[in-house]
Amino acid sequence: MHIFLSNFKFFIFLFSLSLHFNSYSHAHMRGKFLSEEDAENRSLELGCEGIHQNQDKWMPCKNEKELHIYLRK
């Protein structure tokens, strides 16, 4: 019985971890653009202001923290 509970807890941990990573990667897939114009258009759709650059891509909203807030609405 003890082994079953340990395995079950581990399974729950892995499942919750996968949900976290899925949410994070999905947010970025909807938020990175090659052009400033596309990022500005998405910013208008989301209702946030401004855009910012992340490496070689453009993202809506003034920073990534704000982008995640608007993507979760």
CHARMM internal coordinates of N, CA and C (Angstrom, degrees):
IC EDIT
DIST 1 N 1 CA 1.4415
DIST 1 CA 1 C 1.5400
ANGL 1 N 1 CA 1 C 111.03
DIST 1 C 2 N 1.3222
ANGL 1 CA 1 C 2 N 116.76
DIHE 1 N 1 CA 1 C 2 N -39.51
DIST 2 N 2 CA 1.4628
ANGL 1 C 2 N 2 CA 121.46
DIHE 1 CA 1 C 2 N 2 CA -179.59
DIST 2 CA 2 C 1.5380
ANGL 2 N 2 CA 2 C 111.18
DIHE 1 C 2 N 2 CA 2 C -63.01
DIST 2 C 3 N 1.3175
ANGL 2 CA 2 C 3 N 116.82
DIHE 2 N 2 CA 2 C 3 N -40.26
DIST 3 N 3 CA 1.4710
ANGL 2 C 3 N 3 CA 120.67
DIHE 2 CA 2 C 3 N 3 CA 179.14
DIST 3 CA 3 C 1.5266
ANGL 3 N 3 CA 3 C 109.95
DIHE 2 C 3 N 3 CA 3 C -65.39
DIST 3 C 4 N 1.3183
ANGL 3 CA 3 C 4 N 117.13
DIHE 3 N 3 CA 3 C 4 N -39.74
DIST 4 N 4 CA 1.4586
ANGL 3 C 4 N 4 CA 120.77
DIHE 3 CA 3 C 4 N 4 CA 178.47
DIST 4 CA 4 C 1.5236
ANGL 4 N 4 CA 4 C 110.83
DIHE 3 C 4 N 4 CA 4 C -61.04
DIST 4 C 5 N 1.3360
ANGL 4 CA 4 C 5 N 117.63
DIHE 4 N 4 CA 4 C 5 N -45.20
DIST 5 N 5 CA 1.4679
ANGL 4 C 5 N 5 CA 120.92
DIHE 4 CA 4 C 5 N 5 CA -179.80
DIST 5 CA 5 C 1.5196
ANGL 5 N 5 CA 5 C 111.21
DIHE 4 C 5 N 5 CA 5 C -64.81
DIST 5 C 6 N 1.3172
ANGL 5 CA 5 C 6 N 117.40
DIHE 5 N 5 CA 5 C 6 N -39.85
DIST 6 N 6 CA 1.4680
ANGL 5 C 6 N 6 CA 120.72
DIHE 5 CA 5 C 6 N 6 CA 178.09
DIST 6 CA 6 C 1.5202
ANGL 6 N 6 CA 6 C 110.57
DIHE 5 C 6 N 6 CA 6 C -63.03
DIST 6 C 7 N 1.3211
ANGL 6 CA 6 C 7 N 116.59
DIHE 6 N 6 CA 6 C 7 N -45.26
DIST 7 N 7 CA 1.4664
ANGL 6 C 7 N 7 CA 120.88
DIHE 6 CA 6 C 7 N 7 CA 178.80
DIST 7 CA 7 C 1.5233
ANGL 7 N 7 CA 7 C 111.03
DIHE 6 C 7 N 7 CA 7 C -64.67
DIST 7 C 8 N 1.3063
ANGL 7 CA 7 C 8 N 116.78
DIHE 7 N 7 CA 7 C 8 N -39.02
DIST 8 N 8 CA 1.4472
ANGL 7 C 8 N 8 CA 121.02
DIHE 7 CA 7 C 8 N 8 CA 179.97
DIST 8 CA 8 C 1.5336
ANGL 8 N 8 CA 8 C 110.63
DIHE 7 C 8 N 8 CA 8 C -65.03
DIST 8 C 9 N 1.3270
ANGL 8 CA 8 C 9 N 117.68
DIHE 8 N 8 CA 8 C 9 N -44.62
DIST 9 N 9 CA 1.4659
ANGL 8 C 9 N 9 CA 121.64
DIHE 8 CA 8 C 9 N 9 CA 177.68
DIST 9 CA 9 C 1.5192
ANGL 9 N 9 CA 9 C 110.78
DIHE 8 C 9 N 9 CA 9 C -61.19
DIST 9 C 10 N 1.3211
ANGL 9 CA 9 C 10 N 116.58
DIHE 9 N 9 CA 9 C 10 N -41.19
DIST 10 N 10 CA 1.4559
ANGL 9 C 10 N 10 CA 120.71
DIHE 9 CA 9 C 10 N 10 CA 179.22
DIST 10 CA 10 C 1.5259
ANGL 10 N 10 CA 10 C 110.35
DIHE 9 C 10 N 10 CA 10 C -64.35
DIST 10 C 11 N 1.3235
ANGL 10 CA 10 C 11 N 117.45
DIHE 10 N 10 CA 10 C 11 N -42.27
DIST 11 N 11 CA 1.4585
ANGL 10 C 11 N 11 CA 122.13
DIHE 10 CA 10 C 11 N 11 CA 177.96
DIST 11 CA 11 C 1.5280
ANGL 11 N 11 CA 11 C 110.81
DIHE 10 C 11 N 11 CA 11 C -61.27
DIST 11 C 12 N 1.3146
ANGL 11 CA 11 C 12 N 117.57
DIHE 11 N 11 CA 11 C 12 N -44.23
DIST 12 N 12 CA 1.4643
ANGL 11 C 12 N 12 CA 121.80
DIHE 11 CA 11 C 12 N 12 CA 178.52
DIST 12 CA 12 C 1.5181
ANGL 12 N 12 CA 12 C 110.44
DIHE 11 C 12 N 12 CA 12 C -61.90
DIST 12 C 13 N 1.3365
ANGL 12 CA 12 C 13 N 116.75
DIHE 12 N 12 CA 12 C 13 N -42.32
DIST 13 N 13 CA 1.4550
ANGL 12 C 13 N 13 CA 121.17
DIHE 12 CA 12 C 13 N 13 CA 178.10
DIST 13 CA 13 C 1.5317
ANGL 13 N 13 CA 13 C 110.77
DIHE 12 C 13 N 13 CA 13 C -60.02
DIST 13 C 14 N 1.3321
ANGL 13 CA 13 C 14 N 117.79
DIHE 13 N 13 CA 13 C 14 N -48.34
DIST 14 N 14 CA 1.4681
ANGL 13 C 14 N 14 CA 121.45
DIHE 13 CA 13 C 14 N 14 CA 179.97
DIST 14 CA 14 C 1.5244
ANGL 14 N 14 CA 14 C 111.15
DIHE 13 C 14 N 14 CA 14 C -62.39
DIST 14 C 15 N 1.3063
ANGL 14 CA 14 C 15 N 116.55
DIHE 14 N 14 CA 14 C 15 N -40.80
DIST 15 N 15 CA 1.4597
ANGL 14 C 15 N 15 CA 120.75
DIHE 14 CA 14 C 15 N 15 CA 179.76
DIST 15 CA 15 C 1.5243
ANGL 15 N 15 CA 15 C 110.89
DIHE 14 C 15 N 15 CA 15 C -62.82
DIST 15 C 16 N 1.3334
ANGL 15 CA 15 C 16 N 117.32
DIHE 15 N 15 CA 15 C 16 N -46.68
DIST 16 N 16 CA 1.4615
ANGL 15 C 16 N 16 CA 120.02
DIHE 15 CA 15 C 16 N 16 CA -179.75
DIST 16 CA 16 C 1.5252
ANGL 16 N 16 CA 16 C 111.41
DIHE 15 C 16 N 16 CA 16 C -66.33
DIST 16 C 17 N 1.3147
ANGL 16 CA 16 C 17 N 116.88
DIHE 16 N 16 CA 16 C 17 N -35.10
DIST 17 N 17 CA 1.4566
ANGL 16 C 17 N 17 CA 121.28
DIHE 16 CA 16 C 17 N 17 CA 176.76
DIST 17 CA 17 C 1.5256
ANGL 17 N 17 CA 17 C 110.70
DIHE 16 C 17 N 17 CA 17 C -64.36
DIST 17 C 18 N 1.3147
ANGL 17 CA 17 C 18 N 117.12
DIHE 17 N 17 CA 17 C 18 N -42.22
DIST 18 N 18 CA 1.4660
ANGL 17 C 18 N 18 CA 120.10
DIHE 17 CA 17 C 18 N 18 CA 179.72
DIST 18 CA 18 C 1.5286
ANGL 18 N 18 CA 18 C 110.96
DIHE 17 C 18 N 18 CA 18 C -65.71
DIST 18 C 19 N 1.3232
ANGL 18 CA 18 C 19 N 118.31
DIHE 18 N 18 CA 18 C 19 N -35.26
DIST 19 N 19 CA 1.4665
ANGL 18 C 19 N 19 CA 120.59
DIHE 18 CA 18 C 19 N 19 CA 177.14
DIST 19 CA 19 C 1.5184
ANGL 19 N 19 CA 19 C 110.90
DIHE 18 C 19 N 19 CA 19 C -64.38
DIST 19 C 20 N 1.3227
ANGL 19 CA 19 C 20 N 116.28
DIHE 19 N 19 CA 19 C 20 N -39.59
DIST 20 N 20 CA 1.4619
ANGL 19 C 20 N 20 CA 120.33
DIHE 19 CA 19 C 20 N 20 CA 179.10
DIST 20 CA 20 C 1.5225
ANGL 20 N 20 CA 20 C 110.46
DIHE 19 C 20 N 20 CA 20 C -62.65
DIST 20 C 21 N 1.3319
ANGL 20 CA 20 C 21 N 117.64
DIHE 20 N 20 CA 20 C 21 N -48.55
DIST 21 N 21 CA 1.4537
ANGL 20 C 21 N 21 CA 120.30
DIHE 20 CA 20 C 21 N 21 CA -178.62
DIST 21 CA 21 C 1.5203
ANGL 21 N 21 CA 21 C 111.59
DIHE 20 C 21 N 21 CA 21 C -67.09
DIST 21 C 22 N 1.3105
ANGL 21 CA 21 C 22 N 117.76
DIHE 21 N 21 CA 21 C 22 N -36.01
DIST 22 N 22 CA 1.4605
ANGL 21 C 22 N 22 CA 120.61
DIHE 21 CA 21 C 22 N 22 CA 177.11
DIST 22 CA 22 C 1.5176
ANGL 22 N 22 CA 22 C 110.90
DIHE 21 C 22 N 22 CA 22 C -61.63
DIST 22 C 23 N 1.2888
ANGL 22 CA 22 C 23 N 117.36
DIHE 22 N 22 CA 22 C 23 N -43.84
DIST 23 N 23 CA 1.4591
ANGL 22 C 23 N 23 CA 121.46
DIHE 22 CA 22 C 23 N 23 CA 179.95
DIST 23 CA 23 C 1.5190
ANGL 23 N 23 CA 23 C 110.92
DIHE 22 C 23 N 23 CA 23 C -63.31
DIST 23 C 24 N 1.3079
ANGL 23 CA 23 C 24 N 116.45
DIHE 23 N 23 CA 23 C 24 N -43.38
DIST 24 N 24 CA 1.4611
ANGL 23 C 24 N 24 CA 121.06
DIHE 23 CA 23 C 24 N 24 CA -178.12
DIST 24 CA 24 C 1.5233
ANGL 24 N 24 CA 24 C 111.34
DIHE 23 C 24 N 24 CA 24 C -65.72
DIST 24 C 25 N 1.3158
ANGL 24 CA 24 C 25 N 117.31
DIHE 24 N 24 CA 24 C 25 N -47.79
DIST 25 N 25 CA 1.4583
ANGL 24 C 25 N 25 CA 119.19
DIHE 24 CA 24 C 25 N 25 CA -177.77
DIST 25 CA 25 C 1.5200
ANGL 25 N 25 CA 25 C 111.24
DIHE 24 C 25 N 25 CA 25 C -69.10
DIST 25 C 26 N 1.3344
ANGL 25 CA 25 C 26 N 117.15
DIHE 25 N 25 CA 25 C 26 N -33.88
DIST 26 N 26 CA 1.4556
ANGL 25 C 26 N 26 CA 120.08
DIHE 25 CA 25 C 26 N 26 CA 179.26
DIST 26 CA 26 C 1.5289
ANGL 26 N 26 CA 26 C 110.01
DIHE 25 C 26 N 26 CA 26 C -65.88
DIST 26 C 27 N 1.3015
ANGL 26 CA 26 C 27 N 116.48
DIHE 26 N 26 CA 26 C 27 N -39.50
DIST 27 N 27 CA 1.4628
ANGL 26 C 27 N 27 CA 119.71
DIHE 26 CA 26 C 27 N 27 CA 178.65
DIST 27 CA 27 C 1.5104
ANGL 27 N 27 CA 27 C 110.91
DIHE 26 C 27 N 27 CA 27 C -61.16
DIST 27 C 28 N 1.3020
ANGL 27 CA 27 C 28 N 117.52
DIHE 27 N 27 CA 27 C 28 N -42.33
DIST 28 N 28 CA 1.4512
ANGL 27 C 28 N 28 CA 120.12
DIHE 27 CA 27 C 28 N 28 CA -179.81
DIST 28 CA 28 C 1.5209
ANGL 28 N 28 CA 28 C 112.22
DIHE 27 C 28 N 28 CA 28 C -70.38
DIST 28 C 29 N 1.3185
ANGL 28 CA 28 C 29 N 117.11
DIHE 28 N 28 CA 28 C 29 N -33.53
DIST 29 N 29 CA 1.4587
ANGL 28 C 29 N 29 CA 118.60
DIHE 28 CA 28 C 29 N 29 CA 178.50
DIST 29 CA 29 C 1.5258
ANGL 29 N 29 CA 29 C 110.18
DIHE 28 C 29 N 29 CA 29 C -63.34
DIST 29 C 30 N 1.3079
ANGL 29 CA 29 C 30 N 117.42
DIHE 29 N 29 CA 29 C 30 N -30.04
DIST 30 N 30 CA 1.4589
ANGL 29 C 30 N 30 CA 120.89
DIHE 29 CA 29 C 30 N 30 CA 179.82
DIST 30 CA 30 C 1.5215
ANGL 30 N 30 CA 30 C 111.90
DIHE 29 C 30 N 30 CA 30 C -90.46
DIST 30 C 31 N 1.3311
ANGL 30 CA 30 C 31 N 118.61
DIHE 30 N 30 CA 30 C 31 N -1.36
DIST 31 N 31 CA 1.4376
ANGL 30 C 31 N 31 CA 119.51
DIHE 30 CA 30 C 31 N 31 CA -171.43
DIST 31 CA 31 C 1.5067
ANGL 31 N 31 CA 31 C 117.76
DIHE 30 C 31 N 31 CA 31 C -122.60
DIST 31 C 32 N 1.3347
ANGL 31 CA 31 C 32 N 119.63
DIHE 31 N 31 CA 31 C 32 N -5.17
DIST 32 N 32 CA 1.4644
ANGL 31 C 32 N 32 CA 120.64
DIHE 31 CA 31 C 32 N 32 CA -178.54
DIST 32 CA 32 C 1.5209
ANGL 32 N 32 CA 32 C 110.63
DIHE 31 C 32 N 32 CA 32 C -106.57
DIST 32 C 33 N 1.3346
ANGL 32 CA 32 C 33 N 114.97
DIHE 32 N 32 CA 32 C 33 N 135.73
DIST 33 N 33 CA 1.4568
ANGL 32 C 33 N 33 CA 120.40
DIHE 32 CA 32 C 33 N 33 CA -177.41
DIST 33 CA 33 C 1.5184
ANGL 33 N 33 CA 33 C 110.34
DIHE 32 C 33 N 33 CA 33 C -134.81
DIST 33 C 34 N 1.3218
ANGL 33 CA 33 C 34 N 116.17
DIHE 33 N 33 CA 33 C 34 N 153.20
DIST 34 N 34 CA 1.4640
ANGL 33 C 34 N 34 CA 121.47
DIHE 33 CA 33 C 34 N 34 CA 178.16
DIST 34 CA 34 C 1.5221
ANGL 34 N 34 CA 34 C 112.01
DIHE 33 C 34 N 34 CA 34 C -78.50
DIST 34 C 35 N 1.3338
ANGL 34 CA 34 C 35 N 117.02
DIHE 34 N 34 CA 34 C 35 N -28.90
DIST 35 N 35 CA 1.4641
ANGL 34 C 35 N 35 CA 119.18
DIHE 34 CA 34 C 35 N 35 CA -177.19
DIST 35 CA 35 C 1.5312
ANGL 35 N 35 CA 35 C 111.41
DIHE 34 C 35 N 35 CA 35 C -115.51
DIST 35 C 36 N 1.3268
ANGL 35 CA 35 C 36 N 114.71
DIHE 35 N 35 CA 35 C 36 N 151.08
DIST 36 N 36 CA 1.4615
ANGL 35 C 36 N 36 CA 120.65
DIHE 35 CA 35 C 36 N 36 CA 176.08
DIST 36 CA 36 C 1.5237
ANGL 36 N 36 CA 36 C 110.77
DIHE 35 C 36 N 36 CA 36 C -62.15
DIST 36 C 37 N 1.3250
ANGL 36 CA 36 C 37 N 116.47
DIHE 36 N 36 CA 36 C 37 N -39.23
DIST 37 N 37 CA 1.4633
ANGL 36 C 37 N 37 CA 121.28
DIHE 36 CA 36 C 37 N 37 CA -178.22
DIST 37 CA 37 C 1.5297
ANGL 37 N 37 CA 37 C 111.70
DIHE 36 C 37 N 37 CA 37 C -61.14
DIST 37 C 38 N 1.3332
ANGL 37 CA 37 C 38 N 117.08
DIHE 37 N 37 CA 37 C 38 N -43.76
DIST 38 N 38 CA 1.4680
ANGL 37 C 38 N 38 CA 120.01
DIHE 37 CA 37 C 38 N 38 CA 178.30
DIST 38 CA 38 C 1.5317
ANGL 38 N 38 CA 38 C 111.16
DIHE 37 C 38 N 38 CA 38 C -63.48
DIST 38 C 39 N 1.3260
ANGL 38 CA 38 C 39 N 116.32
DIHE 38 N 38 CA 38 C 39 N -39.58
DIST 39 N 39 CA 1.4666
ANGL 38 C 39 N 39 CA 119.91
DIHE 38 CA 38 C 39 N 39 CA 178.18
DIST 39 CA 39 C 1.5305
ANGL 39 N 39 CA 39 C 110.48
DIHE 38 C 39 N 39 CA 39 C -66.02
DIST 39 C 40 N 1.3220
ANGL 39 CA 39 C 40 N 117.15
DIHE 39 N 39 CA 39 C 40 N -39.46
DIST 40 N 40 CA 1.4709
ANGL 39 C 40 N 40 CA 120.53
DIHE 39 CA 39 C 40 N 40 CA 177.75
DIST 40 CA 40 C 1.5197
ANGL 40 N 40 CA 40 C 111.05
DIHE 39 C 40 N 40 CA 40 C -64.13
DIST 40 C 41 N 1.3305
ANGL 40 CA 40 C 41 N 117.00
DIHE 40 N 40 CA 40 C 41 N -42.02
DIST 41 N 41 CA 1.4656
ANGL 40 C 41 N 41 CA 120.62
DIHE 40 CA 40 C 41 N 41 CA 177.80
DIST 41 CA 41 C 1.5269
ANGL 41 N 41 CA 41 C 111.16
DIHE 40 C 41 N 41 CA 41 C -61.71
DIST 41 C 42 N 1.3264
ANGL 41 CA 41 C 42 N 117.09
DIHE 41 N 41 CA 41 C 42 N -42.89
DIST 42 N 42 CA 1.4613
ANGL 41 C 42 N 42 CA 121.25
DIHE 41 CA 41 C 42 N 42 CA 179.35
DIST 42 CA 42 C 1.5298
ANGL 42 N 42 CA 42 C 110.33
DIHE 41 C 42 N 42 CA 42 C -66.59
DIST 42 C 43 N 1.3197
ANGL 42 CA 42 C 43 N 116.34
DIHE 42 N 42 CA 42 C 43 N -35.94
DIST 43 N 43 CA 1.4621
ANGL 42 C 43 N 43 CA 120.93
DIHE 42 CA 42 C 43 N 43 CA 177.47
DIST 43 CA 43 C 1.5298
ANGL 43 N 43 CA 43 C 110.11
DIHE 42 C 43 N 43 CA 43 C -60.79
DIST 43 C 44 N 1.3210
ANGL 43 CA 43 C 44 N 116.49
DIHE 43 N 43 CA 43 C 44 N -42.62
DIST 44 N 44 CA 1.4658
ANGL 43 C 44 N 44 CA 120.75
DIHE 43 CA 43 C 44 N 44 CA 177.24
DIST 44 CA 44 C 1.5282
ANGL 44 N 44 CA 44 C 111.27
DIHE 43 C 44 N 44 CA 44 C -63.64
DIST 44 C 45 N 1.3428
ANGL 44 CA 44 C 45 N 116.49
DIHE 44 N 44 CA 44 C 45 N -41.75
DIST 45 N 45 CA 1.4681
ANGL 44 C 45 N 45 CA 120.83
DIHE 44 CA 44 C 45 N 45 CA 178.98
DIST 45 CA 45 C 1.5206
ANGL 45 N 45 CA 45 C 111.36
DIHE 44 C 45 N 45 CA 45 C -61.84
DIST 45 C 46 N 1.3293
ANGL 45 CA 45 C 46 N 115.95
DIHE 45 N 45 CA 45 C 46 N -40.06
DIST 46 N 46 CA 1.4633
ANGL 45 C 46 N 46 CA 120.59
DIHE 45 CA 45 C 46 N 46 CA -177.83
DIST 46 CA 46 C 1.5334
ANGL 46 N 46 CA 46 C 112.40
DIHE 45 C 46 N 46 CA 46 C -76.29
DIST 46 C 47 N 1.3358
ANGL 46 CA 46 C 47 N 116.22
DIHE 46 N 46 CA 46 C 47 N -25.78
DIST 47 N 47 CA 1.4484
ANGL 46 C 47 N 47 CA 120.29
DIHE 46 CA 46 C 47 N 47 CA -178.26
DIST 47 CA 47 C 1.5186
ANGL 47 N 47 CA 47 C 114.07
DIHE 46 C 47 N 47 CA 47 C 93.90
DIST 47 C 48 N 1.3188
ANGL 47 CA 47 C 48 N 117.41
DIHE 47 N 47 CA 47 C 48 N 8.54
DIST 48 N 48 CA 1.4672
ANGL 47 C 48 N 48 CA 120.04
DIHE 47 CA 47 C 48 N 48 CA 177.87
DIST 48 CA 48 C 1.5265
ANGL 48 N 48 CA 48 C 109.44
DIHE 47 C 48 N 48 CA 48 C -97.44
DIST 48 C 49 N 1.3255
ANGL 48 CA 48 C 49 N 116.07
DIHE 48 N 48 CA 48 C 49 N 172.71
DIST 49 N 49 CA 1.4593
ANGL 48 C 49 N 49 CA 120.63
DIHE 48 CA 48 C 49 N 49 CA -178.05
DIST 49 CA 49 C 1.5176
ANGL 49 N 49 CA 49 C 110.58
DIHE 48 C 49 N 49 CA 49 C -112.45
DIST 49 C 50 N 1.3293
ANGL 49 CA 49 C 50 N 115.10
DIHE 49 N 49 CA 49 C 50 N 144.15
DIST 50 N 50 CA 1.4502
ANGL 49 C 50 N 50 CA 121.15
DIHE 49 CA 49 C 50 N 50 CA 173.17
DIST 50 CA 50 C 1.5164
ANGL 50 N 50 CA 50 C 114.66
DIHE 49 C 50 N 50 CA 50 C 80.39
DIST 50 C 51 N 1.3235
ANGL 50 CA 50 C 51 N 114.13
DIHE 50 N 50 CA 50 C 51 N 176.60
DIST 51 N 51 CA 1.4601
ANGL 50 C 51 N 51 CA 122.74
DIHE 50 CA 50 C 51 N 51 CA 175.23
DIST 51 CA 51 C 1.5265
ANGL 51 N 51 CA 51 C 107.10
DIHE 50 C 51 N 51 CA 51 C -139.95
DIST 51 C 52 N 1.3122
ANGL 51 CA 51 C 52 N 116.29
DIHE 51 N 51 CA 51 C 52 N 165.37
DIST 52 N 52 CA 1.4606
ANGL 51 C 52 N 52 CA 120.63
DIHE 51 CA 51 C 52 N 52 CA 175.34
DIST 52 CA 52 C 1.5235
ANGL 52 N 52 CA 52 C 109.21
DIHE 51 C 52 N 52 CA 52 C -146.35
DIST 52 C 53 N 1.3136
ANGL 52 CA 52 C 53 N 115.55
DIHE 52 N 52 CA 52 C 53 N 161.33
DIST 53 N 53 CA 1.4619
ANGL 52 C 53 N 53 CA 120.62
DIHE 52 CA 52 C 53 N 53 CA -178.16
DIST 53 CA 53 C 1.5214
ANGL 53 N 53 CA 53 C 109.53
DIHE 52 C 53 N 53 CA 53 C -102.80
DIST 53 C 54 N 1.3211
ANGL 53 CA 53 C 54 N 115.33
DIHE 53 N 53 CA 53 C 54 N 138.26
DIST 54 N 54 CA 1.4587
ANGL 53 C 54 N 54 CA 122.57
DIHE 53 CA 53 C 54 N 54 CA 176.25
DIST 54 CA 54 C 1.5156
ANGL 54 N 54 CA 54 C 106.57
DIHE 53 C 54 N 54 CA 54 C -129.85
DIST 54 C 55 N 1.3286
ANGL 54 CA 54 C 55 N 116.52
DIHE 54 N 54 CA 54 C 55 N 105.74
DIST 55 N 55 CA 1.4546
ANGL 54 C 55 N 55 CA 123.70
DIHE 54 CA 54 C 55 N 55 CA -173.39
DIST 55 CA 55 C 1.5236
ANGL 55 N 55 CA 55 C 108.55
DIHE 54 C 55 N 55 CA 55 C 56.82
DIST 55 C 56 N 1.3159
ANGL 55 CA 55 C 56 N 119.44
DIHE 55 N 55 CA 55 C 56 N -120.02
DIST 56 N 56 CA 1.4636
ANGL 55 C 56 N 56 CA 121.26
DIHE 55 CA 55 C 56 N 56 CA -178.13
DIST 56 CA 56 C 1.5267
ANGL 56 N 56 CA 56 C 112.99
DIHE 55 C 56 N 56 CA 56 C -99.24
DIST 56 C 57 N 1.3358
ANGL 56 CA 56 C 57 N 118.01
DIHE 56 N 56 CA 56 C 57 N 9.78
DIST 57 N 57 CA 1.4571
ANGL 56 C 57 N 57 CA 122.51
DIHE 56 CA 56 C 57 N 57 CA -177.74
DIST 57 CA 57 C 1.5246
ANGL 57 N 57 CA 57 C 110.18
DIHE 56 C 57 N 57 CA 57 C -114.59
DIST 57 C 58 N 1.3242
ANGL 57 CA 57 C 58 N 115.26
DIHE 57 N 57 CA 57 C 58 N 160.77
DIST 58 N 58 CA 1.4609
ANGL 57 C 58 N 58 CA 122.47
DIHE 57 CA 57 C 58 N 58 CA 176.62
DIST 58 CA 58 C 1.5146
ANGL 58 N 58 CA 58 C 108.90
DIHE 57 C 58 N 58 CA 58 C -109.40
DIST 58 C 59 N 1.3303
ANGL 58 CA 58 C 59 N 115.63
DIHE 58 N 58 CA 58 C 59 N 142.09
DIST 59 N 59 CA 1.4552
ANGL 58 C 59 N 59 CA 120.89
DIHE 58 CA 58 C 59 N 59 CA -178.49
DIST 59 CA 59 C 1.5243
ANGL 59 N 59 CA 59 C 109.61
DIHE 58 C 59 N 59 CA 59 C -130.19
DIST 59 C 60 N 1.3403
ANGL 59 CA 59 C 60 N 117.21
DIHE 59 N 59 CA 59 C 60 N 145.50
DIST 60 N 60 CA 1.4562
ANGL 59 C 60 N 60 CA 120.61
DIHE 59 CA 59 C 60 N 60 CA 177.65
DIST 60 CA 60 C 1.5269
ANGL 60 N 60 CA 60 C 111.59
DIHE 59 C 60 N 60 CA 60 C -70.13
DIST 60 C 61 N 1.3153
ANGL 60 CA 60 C 61 N 116.21
DIHE 60 N 60 CA 60 C 61 N 164.36
DIST 61 N 61 CA 1.4631
ANGL 60 C 61 N 61 CA 125.82
DIHE 60 CA 60 C 61 N 61 CA 179.27
DIST 61 CA 61 C 1.5216
ANGL 61 N 61 CA 61 C 110.26
DIHE 60 C 61 N 61 CA 61 C 74.85
DIST 61 C 62 N 1.3312
ANGL 61 CA 61 C 62 N 115.55
DIHE 61 N 61 CA 61 C 62 N 162.69
DIST 62 N 62 CA 1.4598
ANGL 61 C 62 N 62 CA 119.37
DIHE 61 CA 61 C 62 N 62 CA -173.59
DIST 62 CA 62 C 1.5166
ANGL 62 N 62 CA 62 C 113.59
DIHE 61 C 62 N 62 CA 62 C -72.37
DIST 62 C 63 N 1.3464
ANGL 62 CA 62 C 63 N 117.55
DIHE 62 N 62 CA 62 C 63 N -19.72
DIST 63 N 63 CA 1.4639
ANGL 62 C 63 N 63 CA 121.11
DIHE 62 CA 62 C 63 N 63 CA 175.11
DIST 63 CA 63 C 1.5306
ANGL 63 N 63 CA 63 C 109.14
DIHE 62 C 63 N 63 CA 63 C -158.63
DIST 63 C 64 N 1.3171
ANGL 63 CA 63 C 64 N 115.49
DIHE 63 N 63 CA 63 C 64 N 171.43
DIST 64 N 64 CA 1.4638
ANGL 63 C 64 N 64 CA 120.06
DIHE 63 CA 63 C 64 N 64 CA -174.77
DIST 64 CA 64 C 1.5274
ANGL 64 N 64 CA 64 C 112.00
DIHE 63 C 64 N 64 CA 64 C -69.49
DIST 64 C 65 N 1.3109
ANGL 64 CA 64 C 65 N 117.14
DIHE 64 N 64 CA 64 C 65 N -33.60
DIST 65 N 65 CA 1.4642
ANGL 64 C 65 N 65 CA 120.19
DIHE 64 CA 64 C 65 N 65 CA 178.51
DIST 65 CA 65 C 1.5285
ANGL 65 N 65 CA 65 C 110.36
DIHE 64 C 65 N 65 CA 65 C -61.01
DIST 65 C 66 N 1.3363
ANGL 65 CA 65 C 66 N 116.13
DIHE 65 N 65 CA 65 C 66 N -45.21
DIST 66 N 66 CA 1.4631
ANGL 65 C 66 N 66 CA 119.67
DIHE 65 CA 65 C 66 N 66 CA 178.89
DIST 66 CA 66 C 1.5230
ANGL 66 N 66 CA 66 C 111.05
DIHE 65 C 66 N 66 CA 66 C -66.24
DIST 66 C 67 N 1.3233
ANGL 66 CA 66 C 67 N 117.35
DIHE 66 N 66 CA 66 C 67 N -38.11
DIST 67 N 67 CA 1.4708
ANGL 66 C 67 N 67 CA 121.41
DIHE 66 CA 66 C 67 N 67 CA 178.41
DIST 67 CA 67 C 1.5265
ANGL 67 N 67 CA 67 C 110.35
DIHE 66 C 67 N 67 CA 67 C -57.44
DIST 67 C 68 N 1.3205
ANGL 67 CA 67 C 68 N 117.59
DIHE 67 N 67 CA 67 C 68 N -46.33
DIST 68 N 68 CA 1.4666
ANGL 67 C 68 N 68 CA 120.61
DIHE 67 CA 67 C 68 N 68 CA -179.08
DIST 68 CA 68 C 1.5207
ANGL 68 N 68 CA 68 C 111.26
DIHE 67 C 68 N 68 CA 68 C -63.32
DIST 68 C 69 N 1.3130
ANGL 68 CA 68 C 69 N 117.27
DIHE 68 N 68 CA 68 C 69 N -35.90
DIST 69 N 69 CA 1.4634
ANGL 68 C 69 N 69 CA 120.37
DIHE 68 CA 68 C 69 N 69 CA 177.43
DIST 69 CA 69 C 1.5181
ANGL 69 N 69 CA 69 C 110.11
DIHE 68 C 69 N 69 CA 69 C -62.50
DIST 69 C 70 N 1.3150
ANGL 69 CA 69 C 70 N 117.43
DIHE 69 N 69 CA 69 C 70 N -45.63
DIST 70 N 70 CA 1.4723
ANGL 69 C 70 N 70 CA 121.26
DIHE 69 CA 69 C 70 N 70 CA -178.23
DIST 70 CA 70 C 1.5264
ANGL 70 N 70 CA 70 C 111.68
DIHE 69 C 70 N 70 CA 70 C -72.28
DIST 70 C 71 N 1.3357
ANGL 70 CA 70 C 71 N 118.24
DIHE 70 N 70 CA 70 C 71 N -32.36
DIST 71 N 71 CA 1.4610
ANGL 70 C 71 N 71 CA 120.11
DIHE 70 CA 70 C 71 N 71 CA 178.62
DIST 71 CA 71 C 1.5312
ANGL 71 N 71 CA 71 C 111.66
DIHE 70 C 71 N 71 CA 71 C -69.09
DIST 71 C 72 N 1.3126
ANGL 71 CA 71 C 72 N 117.47
DIHE 71 N 71 CA 71 C 72 N -26.82
DIST 72 N 72 CA 1.4600
ANGL 71 C 72 N 72 CA 120.87
DIHE 71 CA 71 C 72 N 72 CA -178.22
DIST 72 CA 72 C 1.5191
ANGL 72 N 72 CA 72 C 112.74
DIHE 71 C 72 N 72 CA 72 C -85.44
DIST 72 C 73 N 1.3265
ANGL 72 CA 72 C 73 N 117.93
DIHE 72 N 72 CA 72 C 73 N -7.66
DIST 73 N 73 CA 1.4777
ANGL 72 C 73 N 73 CA 120.65
DIHE 72 CA 72 C 73 N 73 CA -179.74
DIST 73 CA 73 C 1.4930
ANGL 73 N 73 CA 73 C 111.35
DIHE 72 C 73 N 73 CA 73 C -71.14
END
COOR INIT
IC SEED 1 N 1 CA 1 C
IC BUILD
